Amino acid sequence: MEMIDNHPVGEGMGRGIVWRHFFGVGDDSEEDMSANEDDWLADLQSIKDNDPDVDELVGKGHYNCIEHMTDEDWEQLGRDISNNTHLTSLYLNEGALNDRKISFFFRGLTRSGTIKYMHLVENELSAAGVRSMVPFVQNVSNLTNLELDDNNIQSEGFNALMRALRDSPIETLSCD
């Protein structure tokens, strides 16, 4: 197996694969990546490594690396966030998610003792996507702000959220 910086390089980001290497950082593609995508990749690795200096993760749907994430990658990201003890804010916006991606993401993200702010705005989420979030929002103890503006969750999704958040510490729920 090819190794870079003592980490395996492979076909996907899960199971010990270093996030940054999956996307070819360090080869010719690095010149084509924006600073925001470089930050995303560095933050993914920091989240996986439980780096105390990284308490926020920001990703947007137009990032090339987000567009190419597989279902397994989304699930792995959820697991990495579940295992992280420093992340307080999560921003996945502008088409980063749809119902399929979010279902895999929340298969991995089942708990968090640190996330306070979750911003999932301008995605393609419907009531089905919201239903995949329900186990997480029922089990999270610190989530105070959940923003789902500019999605298509409709009344069914909103009602599912309200039932799930009944006993939660949520202070702000935004679903415009």
Disulfide bonds with the S-S distance in Angstrom:
none
